[in-house]
């Protein structure tokens, strides 16, 4: 078992024993959408990193700051350290609605052109060339932790994409022209059963971030996802948190320190009630 799979298995076990912990955290994360539609994504990285530090005793997490994020070679947002084995690995946290999910970007616009050179239908020996190419060398090691949310029903499902299983089961890659709701062509990956796995979107420099890179779909490719939360978890908006943020933004660091101490006490009470090991 890889270090990342071991981590997600431990996370799933924690959530199954103490679902209220993740429910509280998810409620606070998605409350941020009341402040702004994109606010929750960045704050989710901070929240999940702190969740790991507070409730997963064998693991330490480090949130990668935005300045470092822009400079680093990879896309990951959080670094995890297993304090038992000392294994270190990064992962990327995504907060997406239930549907299309970006697995990785393609900043250099090379994935789609590379596939286009191989033809309209890629299978057999041509498929082997895809996996042997540097562009797809890390496909089976995608460490993605997506918070998939359904805002209308106020529920969230933490789904982990099994990239290793996906790679092992892909049997053909098919070119598809522009279609309904899509202006650019894609290469779709299918497995031995003919089921959808993922896709590489148009990679031209004129395409925006939503029109390029490696994508999948949480509904169409559901067989390649595992739910860390054992299905959907209902969340609710925490309006007190919004008030806390508004007051904190006009308060001094002295007030912040006092509030922080109260929050630490609350977290300790949560730990004691949950009897975390």
N, C-alpha and C positions, 0 to 999 in steps of 0.2 A: 504494500500500500504506500502511495506517495505521501509526502509530508502534508500536502494540501488536502488530500482525501482523508487522511487521519484527522486533520483539523476539522473538516466539515462533518465528519462522523461524530466527533466529540461535541461539536456545536449542536447537532441534531439531538444527541442524547440529553444535553443540558436543557434544550427547549422542550423536549418531551416530558422531562421531570418538572420543569418550572416554566410553563408557558406564559405565566403572568409577567415574567421578566421581559421577554421579547415583545409581548403585547404592549407594555408600557412604553418601551423604547420606540416601537413602530408608531404608536399613537403620537408620540412627541415629534418624530421625524415628519410624519405626514401632516401634522398641524402646521408645519412651516409653509405648506402650500397656501395657507390662508394669508401669509405675508407676501408670497410671490410664487409663481408657477415653477420657477427654477431654483428657488431657495433651498428646497428640501434635498436636492442632489448633493450639494457640497456639505451641508450639515449632516447628511446621512453618513458620510465618510468619517466625520468626527465622532458621531454617535456610536457607530458600530465599533470603531477602534476603542472607544471608552468602554463599551459593553464587554468587549473581550478582556480588557484589562481588569475590570471590576468583577466579572463573574466566571471567567475561565482561568482558574488559578495556574494551570500548567502552561499557559501561553501569555506572551507579552506582545502587544501590538504597538506599532509606531505609525502615526498618520504622516504621510509624505506631504509636506507643505506645497502650496501652489508654485512658489518660486522654483523649488527643486523639481516639481512636476514638469514644468515647462522645459527644464534643462535636461531631464533624464532621458535615456534612450528608450525606456519601456513605458507602458501605459499604466502600470499598477499604482494604486492609491494608498495601499496599506501594506506594511511589512510585518510579518508574523515571525515570532521566535518561539520555538518549542523549548521551554526551559528544562525539560527532561532530557531530550535528545540533542538539544542545541541546534537543531535544524532551523534554517531561516528560509523564508520564501515570501514573495510578494503576491498580492492579489488585487484585482480591480473590482470596485464596487459599482454596480449599476442600479439606478432607480428608474424603471421603465413601466409604462402601462402594459396591460396584458395583450401582447401582439408581437410586432417586430422588435428584435433585440440585437443591438450591435455587440459583437464579440470582440472585435478589434478594428482599429482604424487602418487606413492605408495611406499614410502621409506622403509616401513617395510615388503613389499611383502605379504600383508594379504588379499587383495580384491579377487584376483583370486583363491587362495586356499580355501577361505571361500565359494565362489560360487561352486567350484568343489565338495565340501563336500555335497552340496545339490542335485547334479546330473546334467544330460545333458540338461534337460528341467525344468525350474523353473517357476511355475505359481500357481495361487490360494493361498493356505495356505503357500506354500513354498516361494512365492513372499512376503507375509506378513512378513516372517521370515527375509528376506533380509532387508526390510526397518526398521525392529525392531532392527537389529544388529548395534552395535556401529560403525562398519566399514562404514556403509552407513547413519549414523545418520544425517550428514550434507549435504547430496546430494541435497536437495531442497533449500539450502542456498548458492549455489556456486556463488560467486561474481566475475565473469570473464568479462573483457572488452577486446575483441580481435580486433586487427587491422589486418583485413584480406586483403592481398595485392595480386595484379596480376601484377607482375613486367614487363611482356612483354607488357601489355597495359598501364602500369603506372597508375594504379587506385587502390583505397583502399575503403573498406566497413567496417565500425565499426559495428560489429554484436554482440548482447548480447544474450547469451544462456539462455532460460527461463527454468531453472532447476526445478522450482516448477511445471510448467505445464508438463514437461517431466515426473517427478515422478508420478504425478497424472494420467497420461495416459498410463504408461507402464503396459502391461498385461502379458508379458512373457519374459523370458531371456533364450537364446538358446546357447548351446556350439557349437563352430565351430572349426574344426581342421585347421591345417596350409593350406594356400591357395596361390593363385597367388600373388607373391610379398611379401608373409608373411611367416616367418619361424616358428612362434609360434601360438598356438591356442588362441582363444578369446571367451568371452561371449558377445553376442550381445543382446541389449535391443530393444524390439519392442512394438509398441503401439497397441491400439484397432483396428486400421485400417491395421495392419500388416506392418506399415512403420518403418524404422530404426530410432532409437532415439540416441543411444550411445553404447559404448562397454567398457568392462574391458579387458585389454590385459594381456598376460602371466605375472605372478608375481614372477617368480623364482629369486633368488639372482644372477643367472648367466645372467639374461636379463638386457639389458641396459635401459636407461630412455625412449627410443622410443619404447620399447617393453613391457612396463608395465604401470599400472595406468589407469585412467579413460579418455577415448577419445571419441570424436564425429567426425562428418564430416560436413563441412560447405555446401556441396552440397547435400549429402544424407539425412542429418537431417535438411534441411533448414526450415522446418515448425516449428522448435523449436528455431528459431532465430528471433530477431527483429533488423532491421537496424536503428541505431541511426543517421546515415547519410542519411537516406531515399534513400538507394541504393549506387551505386558506385560513388566515387568522383575522378575525374582525378587529378593527381598531376604531378609536373615537377621537375626536378633536379635543385637545386640551387648551381651552381658552385662557386658563390661568397662565399658561406658558407664554402666550402672546403678550399678556399684560406684563409678565416678568421681563421679557425682552425689551418692551417699550420703556419700562422704568429703568432697566439696566443701562440703556443707551444714554440716559441723561443723568445717571448717578456717578459717583466717584468710585475709585478703586477701593476706598475704605468700605463703602456699602457692598461692593462686589465680594470683598473678603468675608464680610459677615454672612452674606447670602451663601457663599461657597461652603462655609462651615456647616450651615444648616442642611445643605444638600448632601454633604458627606455623611452627616448623621442619618439622613433618610436612607441613603444607599446601604449603610451598615445595618440598619433595621431590616431592609429587604434581604440582605445576605443571611441574617440570623433567622428570619422567618422561613427562608428557603432551605436552610441547612445545607449549603453548598459544600461539596467535598473538595 
